[in-house]
Amino acid sequence: MLGFNLGMRLAKYLAHAGVASRRTAEDLIAAGKVRVGGEVITDPARDVDEGSEVEVNGRPVAPEPREVWAVNKPAGVVSTAREPGRRRAVTELVDSTRRLYPVGRLDADSTGLILLTNDGELANRLTHPRYGVAKTYVIQLERPPSEAELDQLRRGVRLEDGPTAAAGVEHLGEREIEITIREGRKRQVRRMAEAVGNKAEALTRIRIGSLELGDLRRGEARLLEEGEIDALWKDSAR
């Protein structure tokens, strides 16, 4: 990973070092869990570099090469770095020694494309609503949707946490639709289906920004190439 010797803000340094996303890194700093040169620092804007002796919870933080993985998540696997219960964590599907964590979430009962990375800055750009990175899902509905329901989804529907933005919706088959959103609320797509009086029986994410799931098989993972990662950065440049 490049640029650590040039100096950057502490929260960004932690994110690039694979400790956590930038927002989570800011929380760690505010909680007094980060030291620089032996001193507790609570200012996320503090400038640091590789020689600053940064520690989190008493453990030194050193830069590590960036990795971004695409995973085709099976049903029953949870989108967490660790799973305290019996269910398998998505990080267990990737053969890497890096400190990887999921970029956003997919419900345990949903399948498809999820990214794992140790680049907290990229993770923040792909998940923060400010950047509006598009995410596309294929949904198998409980019953065939009416044109009125599809139009409702396209215009946006009202949920308990507020109205959704307009969505891209295509009718693929009798009970199958494709929907593209630029938000990322909890179980949003499933709740949108329920808001128009239907239900998602199965949900698969097939695209994040310009990156497609493609022919990656269920339960498999692949390391992204630099060109694909650069494209994801461009997707969030808005």
C-alpha positions in Angstrom: 0.0 0.0 0.0 1.4 3.4 -1.0 1.5 6.7 0.6 1.9 5.9 4.3 5.3 7.5 4.5 3.8 10.8 3.2 1.5 11.2 6.2 -2.2 11.2 6.5 -5.0 11.8 9.0 -5.1 9.2 11.8 -8.6 7.8 11.0 -7.7 7.5 7.3 -4.4 5.8 8.3 -6.2 3.2 10.4 -8.7 2.6 7.5 -5.9 2.1 4.9 -4.0 -0.2 7.4 -7.0 -2.5 7.5 -8.0 -1.9 11.1 -11.6 -0.8 10.3 -13.7 1.4 8.1 -13.0 5.1 8.5 -16.2 5.7 10.5 -15.4 2.8 12.9 -11.8 4.0 13.1 -13.1 7.4 14.2 -15.1 5.7 17.0 -12.0 3.8 18.2 -10.1 7.1 18.3 -12.9 8.9 20.2 -13.0 6.0 22.7 -9.4 6.5 23.6 -8.2 3.2 22.2 -5.6 4.6 19.9 -2.1 5.7 20.8 0.5 7.6 18.8 4.0 7.5 20.1 2.7 6.2 23.4 0.1 9.0 23.8 -3.6 8.5 23.7 -5.0 10.5 20.7 -8.7 11.4 20.4 -8.3 13.6 17.3 -9.0 11.7 14.1 -7.4 14.5 12.1 -4.0 14.0 13.7 -1.4 13.6 11.0 0.6 10.3 11.2 2.9 8.2 9.0 4.7 4.9 9.1 7.1 6.2 11.7 4.5 7.5 14.1 4.2 4.3 16.2 0.4 3.9 16.0 -1.2 1.4 18.3 -4.8 0.2 18.7 -5.7 -1.5 21.9 -2.0 -1.8 22.7 -1.2 -3.5 19.4 1.0 -1.9 16.8 -0.6 -0.9 13.5 1.5 -1.4 10.4 0.5 -1.0 6.7 -0.3 -4.1 4.8 -0.9 -4.7 1.1 -4.4 -3.9 -0.1 -6.7 -6.7 -1.0 -10.2 -6.6 -2.3 -12.1 -9.9 -2.8 -15.4 -10.7 -4.5 -17.4 -13.4 -2.8 -20.6 -15.2 -3.9 -22.2 -15.5 -0.5 -24.4 -18.6 0.1 -27.5 -18.5 2.1 -26.9 -19.1 5.8 -23.5 -17.3 5.8 -23.4 -14.1 7.8 -21.8 -10.8 6.6 -19.5 -10.3 9.5 -15.8 -10.7 10.1 -16.4 -13.1 12.9 -19.5 -15.1 13.9 -19.8 -15.9 17.6 -22.6 -18.4 17.0 -22.7 -21.5 14.8 -23.2 -19.9 11.5 -20.3 -19.4 9.1 -18.8 -15.9 8.6 -18.3 -14.7 5.1 -14.6 -14.1 5.9 -14.1 -17.9 6.2 -14.8 -18.2 2.5 -11.6 -16.3 1.6 -8.1 -17.7 1.7 -6.2 -14.7 3.0 -4.0 -13.8 6.0 -5.1 -10.1 5.8 -7.4 -8.4 8.3 -10.4 -8.5 5.9 -13.9 -7.3 6.7 -17.1 -7.1 4.7 -18.0 -4.0 2.6 -21.6 -3.5 3.7 -24.0 -6.4 4.4 -26.1 -9.1 2.9 -28.7 -10.7 5.0 -28.0 -14.2 6.1 -30.8 -15.5 3.9 -29.7 -13.5 0.9 -27.0 -14.6 -1.6 -24.7 -13.1 -4.2 -22.0 -10.5 -4.5 -20.3 -9.1 -1.4 -16.8 -7.6 -1.2 -14.2 -8.2 1.5 -11.3 -5.8 1.9 -8.7 -4.4 4.3 -9.0 -0.9 2.6 -11.3 1.0 5.0 -11.3 4.1 2.8 -12.6 2.1 -0.2 -15.2 0.4 2.0 -16.4 3.7 3.2 -16.8 5.1 -0.4 -18.8 2.0 -1.5 -21.2 2.0 1.5 -21.7 5.6 2.5 -25.0 7.0 1.1 -23.2 10.2 0.1 -21.4 8.4 -2.8 -24.5 6.7 -4.1 -22.8 3.6 -5.5 -25.4 1.5 -7.3 -26.2 -2.0 -6.2 -28.3 -4.4 -8.2 -30.4 -7.4 -7.0 -32.5 -10.1 -8.6 -35.5 -10.9 -6.6 -37.9 -13.9 -6.8 -41.2 -12.5 -5.5 -44.0 -14.4 -3.7 -46.4 -13.6 -6.5 -46.3 -11.9 -9.9 -46.0 -8.1 -9.5 -48.5 -5.7 -11.1 -47.4 -2.8 -13.2 -48.6 -0.5 -10.5 -46.3 -2.2 -7.9 -43.4 -1.9 -10.3 -44.1 1.8 -10.8 -44.3 2.3 -7.1 -40.8 0.7 -6.7 -39.4 2.8 -9.5 -40.7 6.1 -7.9 -39.7 5.1 -4.3 -41.8 3.7 -1.5 -42.4 4.8 2.1 -40.7 2.7 4.8 -40.8 3.2 8.5 -37.4 5.0 8.4 -38.5 7.3 5.6 -39.1 7.2 1.9 -36.7 5.5 -0.5 -35.1 7.1 -3.5 -36.2 6.2 -7.0 -35.0 2.8 -8.1 -34.3 1.1 -11.4 -36.7 -1.8 -11.9 -36.9 -4.4 -14.6 -39.5 -7.2 -14.9 -37.4 -10.3 -15.8 -39.9 -13.1 -15.5 -43.3 -14.0 -14.1 -42.2 -13.5 -10.5 -38.7 -12.2 -11.0 -37.5 -8.6 -11.0 -34.2 -6.8 -11.1 -33.9 -3.8 -8.9 -31.0 -1.2 -8.6 -30.8 1.1 -5.6 -28.2 3.7 -4.5 -29.0 3.5 -0.8 -28.1 0.8 1.7 -30.6 0.6 4.6 -31.0 -2.6 6.6 -33.0 -5.2 4.6 -34.0 -2.4 2.3 -34.9 -4.3 -0.9 -37.0 -6.9 1.1 -38.8 -4.1 2.9 -39.5 -2.3 -0.4 -41.1 -5.5 -1.7 -43.3 -5.7 1.4 -44.2 -2.0 1.1 -46.0 -2.7 -2.2 -47.8 -5.8 -0.7 -45.4 -8.5 -2.0 -42.6 -10.5 -0.5 -39.1 -11.4 -1.6 -38.8 -15.2 -1.4 -35.2 -15.2 -2.7 -32.7 -12.3 -3.2 -29.3 -12.3 -4.9 -27.0 -9.3 -5.4 -25.5 -9.4 -8.9 -23.7 -6.1 -9.1 -21.9 -3.4 -7.1 -21.1 -0.4 -9.1 -19.3 -1.6 -12.3 -18.4 -5.0 -10.7 -20.6 -7.9 -11.7 -21.0 -11.3 -9.9 -20.5 -13.0 -13.3 -19.8 -16.7 -13.2 -18.4 -16.8 -9.7 -19.9 -19.9 -8.2 -21.8 -19.9 -4.9 -19.4 -20.0 -1.9 -16.4 -19.1 -4.1 -14.2 -16.0 -3.9 -11.7 -14.3 -6.2 -9.1 -11.5 -5.6 -9.9 -8.4 -7.7 -7.4 -7.1 -10.2 -6.1 -3.5 -9.8 -8.2 -2.4 -12.8 -11.4 -3.6 -11.2 -10.5 -1.8 -7.9 -9.7 1.4 -9.8 -13.2 1.1 -11.5 -14.8 0.8 -8.0 -13.1 4.0 -7.0 -14.4 5.7 -10.1 -17.9 4.4 -9.3 -17.8 6.3 -6.0 -16.4 9.6 -7.5 -19.6 11.6 -7.4 
